[in-house]
Amino acid sequence: MLTNYSEHYLPNGIRLLFMPTDKFKTISMALFLHQELSPDLAARSALLPAVLEQGSRQYPDKLTLQRKLENLYGSDLAADIVKSGERHVMAFSCETPHDKYLGQNGDLLSKGMSVLGSVTGDPLTENGGFKKDYVSQEKNQLIKDIRAMLNDKGTYAYERCIALMCAGERFGTYKLGSIEDYNGIDEEALFNYYKRVFYANPLDLYVIGDLEEQEVLEAAGEAFNFSRSEEQGGLPATEVDRPVTEVRYHEESMTVNQAKLVLGFRTYTAYGDEQYCPLLVYSGILGAFPHSKLFMQVREEAGLAYYVHSRLEKHKGLMVISAGINYQDYGEARDIIDRQLEDMVSGAISDKELDNTRQGLINSLRSQQDSPARLISSHLDGSIGGRTYTAEELIAGIEAVGRPEIQAVAEKIKLDTVYVLRPGKGGDK
């Protein structure tokens, strides 16, 4: 399986991870800037990649940039912000076809790398700041995105539960920040933030393709040659072991047709821990698949949920159960959910549930090998979580999980917060 990266450092301290493979007909490049997740910085961190994507000094507007990409046989460029544990990661990616499959030598590695380097390392500026129109435009768009979350009640309920459960922790910060925070960001302040983080924060550059190591190093060194600090600052670790002293209950009303129930748990098991594979299997059996206990018992057997599932936040060590229910069924739905959690602790797990979950997780890991983006994301998780797994290691770990390992994980998991979004005119309880 594809898991082997060679690691190098460019002269300015950017870490380069290169995976040579002839599996794909493309060249995939991705640059990640790591920043601490913080309520004071979240809006700036979300706004920065959006503004940089609008154009650079060499490609001063979206149209010019798009034409350049079209000339590179329809190459794709994207920018995003990712919340991963208590780290806020600015992501910039470029994917271009490989020359060998086009029947000519167009040096698409260097040209694609040059575009990515231009957008991230040589931005368009005016009067000592970013272009005012670009900053204003992207601020308005991100504010719209924050407000639009209200239209997706399931997402809203999830984010509200996380914010309430992790109040006072960095993880409680929404990845786009708050609307109020954008009011204090102008083009000069954002450019000063850009200079600070690109100079001193950790930067990882990933490259995957049928390439030679030396040509990748040369192209990267030329494209990403901007000045950086000789000593990049470290970032604080994600807090995982916060104790639960009491279960907190929050209820909010809104104009909704169905209630949203969200249960937030602390698992005390994060990505780099020895019990990570048992936690994966635990969550899979409980609520990650159509054969899982929650889906079968709450939705299929009792007919009490429009949807129900569990999900993990692998770096923070959280598990969240979400369900769409009729508000009057809250008590019965909670009783059934609680019984499934008790079954996990007691080891009341059928062979079919265990086997199907193992196979589902393994199939997902194997399908990851067919996507450069997922291969990069998997390795990035290892960098953030402090432990890099190969796909083979994770598969072997999942296959080795039995009921005793699941029970050991289950006994550690504590319910922290219950959040209910119910039909009504609006308000909190």
N, C-alpha and C positions, 0 to 999 in steps of 0.2 A: 504494500500500500504506500501511497505518497505521503511521506511524513518527514523526509530528510531535508533540512535547511542547512546551508553553510552560513556562518555568521562573520561579518566584517564590519569595520568602522571606517567611514569616510574621514578625510582629514579634519572636518569641522565637528566630528563627534556623532554624526547621524549613524545609527545602527542599521546595517543592511542585511536583510535575511533573503537568501536566494535559494530557490528550489528548481533545479534543472529537471525537466521532464518533457518527453515528446507526446504525452497523452493529449495535450490540448493544441488546437490550431490557432491559439491566441497568445499574446503576451500580456500578462496581468501585472499591474504596478499599483501599489497602495502606500500612501504616506500617512502615518498616524502621529499626531501630537498629543502627548499625555499631559493632562492638567488635573489638579485636585477638584473634585466636585464640591462646590461651595455656593451657598445662596448669594454671596456677594459677587461671584464671578460667572454664574451660570448664564446669564443673559449675554454677556460679552462673548463667552465661549461658544454659544449657539449662533450668535450673529456673525462672528468672524468668518467661518467657512462659507457662509451664505454670501457674504460680500466678496470674498476672494474669488468665488466661482463666477462672479459677474464679468471679470476681465482683469488683465494684467497690463503692465507697461507695454509689452510686446503685442498683446491682443486686447486692445482697450475697451472692447464691448462684447456683449454676448454674440452678436452676429459675426464679428471678425473671428472670435474664438470658435464658433460653430463651423464656419467655413474651413478653418484650419483642420478641424477634426474630420470634416467630410473629405478633405484632400488626403487625409491619412486613412482612406478606405473605410470611412464610417466609424472611426474610433469613438469611444465613449469616455466622457469625463464626468465625475460626480463628486459632490462634497456633502458631508453630513456631520451630525454631532451624535455621539453614542454615550449613554450612561452605562458604565460597567462597574459594578460595585460602587465604591466611593471615588471612582475616577471618571473624569469627563474627557472623552477622547474625540478630538477633531479628526475626521477621516476624509482623505482625498484620494480618489482612485482614477486610474486611466487604463482602459483595455483597448488594445489594438490588434488587428490581425497579424499573423506571422508572415514575414516576407516569403518564406519557402513555399507557402500554399498559394501565393499570388503569382508565381512564375517569374518573379523578378526580385532584384535586390534594392529595396527602397529604404533600407536602414530604419525600419519602423521603430526599433527599440530606442535608438537615440532621439528620433523625432518625437515619439510619444513621451519619453522621459523629459525632453526639453519643454514640452507643453506643461506637464505636471510641475516641473521645476519653476517655470515662469509664473504660473498661477499662485504657487505657494511661496516662492522666494523673491519674486520681483513684482510686487503688486502695483496697481495703478494708484497714483496719489495726486493730490492737488492742494496747494496752500497748506502744506504740512500735515495733511490728513488724507483719509480715503476720499474717494469721489462722493460728494454730498448726496447726489441723487441715488447712488447705489445704497448708501447707508440708510437713507430714509425709506427707500423701496423695500429693502429687506427687513427693516424694523417693522414696518406695517404688515408684511407678510407673516412674520413670526408671531406678532400680536394676534393676527387673524387665526393662525394655527392654534394658539393657546385657547382662544375663545371657541374655536370649532370643536375642541375636546368635549364641550358640553353637549354637542349633538350625538356623540358616541357615549351613551350612558354607561356601557360596560367598562370602557377605558376610563371614564371619569371616576367611576366608583373604585376601580383598582388604584388609581393615582391618589384619590382621597384617603383610602385606607393606608397606603404607604406613607403619605405625608403625616397622617395622625399617628401611626405606629412609630415612625422614625422622627418625630418632632424632636429637635435638639440634636439630631445626628445628621451628618452630611448627606446620607442616603435619602433623607426626607425631601431633598431638593428636587424639583421637577427639572427634567433635562433641558427645557427651554427657558427656565427661570420664571419670573413673574412679570406681568404686564407693566407694573410700576417701575421695574428695574430698567426698562428700555428708555424711559423718559430722560434718564441722566446720561445716556450714551450719545455723544456726537462723533463726527468723523475723525476729529483729532484724538479724542480719548480712545477710540477703538484702534487707531493706528499705533498709538503708544503702547496699547495692550499687545497688539500684534508683535511689535518689535521686542517687547519684553519676553513673551512666551516662546517665540521662534528663536530667540537668542539663547535662552537658558533652559527650557524644558526638554525632557526626553523626546526624541523623534525616532520612529522606526519606519524604515522603507522596506517593503516586501516586493519581490519580483519572482514571478513564476512563468516558466516557458522553456522552450527547446533552445537554449542559449548556452554560450560558454561563459564561465565565471569571469574571465578577464574583460570580455566585452561589456558585461553588466557593470563591473566596477568602474570601467572607463566612462561609460555613459552616465552613470549615477554621479561620479565625481565632477563631471562637466556640468550636469544639469542642476545639481544641488551644491553649489560652491559658495553660498552666501555665508557671511561671517556669523560665527557662533561662539559662545563662551567655551573656554577650555574645560570647564567643570560644570556639567549639567546638574541642576539640582534634583534631589530625590523627592519623591512624593510620599505622603503619609499612608500607612497601611489602612485597609478597610477594617472598621470595627465590626467584629462578629459576635463577641461573647457578652453582649449586654443582657443582664438578667431580667426575667419577668417577675415583677413583684405582685401584680394583679392583672386580671384580664380587663381591658378597657372596652367600653361599649359606646358606639357613636351611631346616632340615627339622624338622617337628613331627609327632608321631603322636597320633592320636585315634581314637575309635570311629566310623569312617566306612566306607561301602561303596565309595566311589570316591575316588581321590586328587584333590586340588585343586592345580593348578599355577598360580602367579601370577608373572609377570615384570614388574618395574618398571623403566621407562626414563625418562631425562631427555631431553627434546626441545630444551631451551634456546629454546623458542618459546612465548610466552604470548599472551593474548587481544589485547593492544594492538599486537603486532608486525606488521611488514609481511608476514611469512611465515605468518600465521595461516591464511589461506585455503588455501595449499598444504598446511599441516599437517592441516586438516580433510579435504582430499581424500586425503592420504596415509593417514590412519587409516581413512577409509571404504573405500579399496581394500584395505587390509590386513585389517581385521576388524570393521567396524561394520555390515555388511549381510549378508544371506544369500548374495549373489553374491561376497562378499569372498574373498580368497586363503585366509585361515586356515580359514574355514568349508568352502570347497570342497576344500582339500587335506588338512587334518587330519581333518575329520569325514566329509565325503562320499566322498572318494577313498580315504583310508587307513583310515577307520572307527576312528580312535584316540581320539576325543573325544566325550563326551556333549554337551558344549557347548564352544565356543571363540569368543572375540571380543576386540576391543581397545576401549578407551575412553580419552578424554582428560580430564585435569583442566586446563581451559583457562587458569586463572589461575596455577597453580603450574608449568605447563609440563611436566607428567608424562604419560606414556602407560603404560597397564597392559594386558597381555595375560592373560586368565584362561581356564583350560581345566579341564574335569572329565575325568579319564583313569583308566585302570587303572594302578596304580603300576608294574607291570612293563613298561608301555609308555612310561615316562618318556623313555628315551634316544631311541627312535624318534620320539616326538612332538616332542622338542626339536630333533632334526635337521630335521624338516619345517618347524617354525616358523622355525628359523634360515635355511633356504633361502628362505622367503618374504621375510624381512627383507633378505637379500642381493639378491633380485630387485628390491626397491624401490630399493635403492642403484644397481643397474645399469640401472634403467629398463625391466626386463622386465615391462611392463604392457600388457595387450591393449587395443585400442580399446574393446571391449565393457566391460571392467572400468572404464575411465576414464569412459565415457559413462554407464554405469549408476550410478556413484558420484556424478557431478555431478548427475544427475537426482534421485537419492535425497536428496541434501543440499538441493537446491532445493525439492523437494516438501515437505520438513520445514519449511523457512523459510516457504513459502507457507501451510502449515497453521497456522503460528504466528499468522497474521493473524486466525484464527477464534477465538482465545482471549484474553480480556483478561489472564488470569493469565500466559500465556506472553509477551504483549507487555510486561507489566511486568517479568517476569524478564529478558527480553532487554535492556531499557534498564538495569536494575540491574547486569547483567553489564558494560555499558559504563562505568557509574559506578565499579565496582570495578576494572575492567581498565584504566582510563585512556583508553579510546577507545570512543566510541559509534558503532556502525555502523547505518546504515539497512538494511532488508532488501534494498533494491535494490543497495546497495554490496556486501553479502555475496554476492548472487547474481552480480553482475558479476565479483567477485573469484574465485568458484568457477568460472565459465565460462571465465575467462582462464588457469586452471591447466593446464599441460601437463606432459609428462614431465620436462623440465629443472627446473622449479620443484619437482616432487616429489622428484627426486634431490637437489636442494640441501638440502631439509629432511631427507631420509633420511640424508645424510652426517653431519648434526649429532647424530643420535639415538644415545644411549649406554645400553647395558644397565647398570643399577646393582645390582639385587637380584633374586635368584631365591628364591622361597618355595614349599615343597612341604608340603602337609598330607597325610599318608599314613595308611593304616589301621594301627592298633596300639593299645597300652594307654595311650599318653600319654607325652610327653617331648620334649625338643629335642635336636637335633644341631648 
